[in-house]
């Protein structure tokens, strides 16, 4: 037996507000059930569920991070800013990724990056 796919489910307070945020990152709505407090989003072959019913309990910290891998980080970053998101500057990490980090309206953490060519990161 093997798994066919993995789709993260993010806890959100307001599904419509979260959809608006993720649309600014290039996601489109595949399915939205307002009565359920749920939506399925897609960006390329990647999918993400938003769900109001799994809000964490008070006092329990979130410890997960979604790492998004666009095919062109510079264009993805530019588009996020052009769409009105407050995103920090791109940074090159010690592990060779050009990335930026943001949170969605519910505090879910997103790291967005692309591997740097080995000569650009200072390593051979």
Rosetta blueprint (number, residue, H / E / L):
1 X L
2 X L
3 X L
4 X L
5 X L
6 X L
7 X L
8 X E
9 X E
10 X E
11 X E
12 X L
13 X L
14 X L
15 X H
16 X H
17 X H
18 X H
19 X H
20 X H
21 X H
22 X H
23 X H
24 X H
25 X L
26 X L
27 X L
28 X E
29 X E
30 X E
31 X E
32 X E
33 X E
34 X L
35 X L
36 X L
37 X L
38 X E
39 X E
40 X E
41 X E
42 X E
43 X E
44 X L
45 X L
46 X E
47 X E
48 X E
49 X E
50 X E
51 X E
52 X H
53 X H
54 X H
55 X L
56 X L
57 X L
58 X L
59 X L
60 X L
61 X L
62 X L
63 X L
64 X L
65 X E
66 X E
67 X E
68 X E
69 X L
70 X L
71 X L
72 X L
73 X H
74 X H
75 X H
76 X H
77 X H
78 X H
79 X H
80 X H
81 X H
82 X H
83 X L
84 X L
85 X L
86 X L
87 X L
88 X L
89 X L
90 X L
91 X E
92 X E
93 X L
94 X L
95 X L
96 X L
97 X E
98 X E
99 X E
100 X E
101 X E
102 X E
103 X E
104 X L
105 X L
106 X L
107 X L
108 X L
109 X E
110 X E
111 X E
112 X E
113 X E
114 X E
115 X E
116 X L
117 X L
118 X L
119 X L
120 X L
121 X L
122 X L
123 X L
124 X L
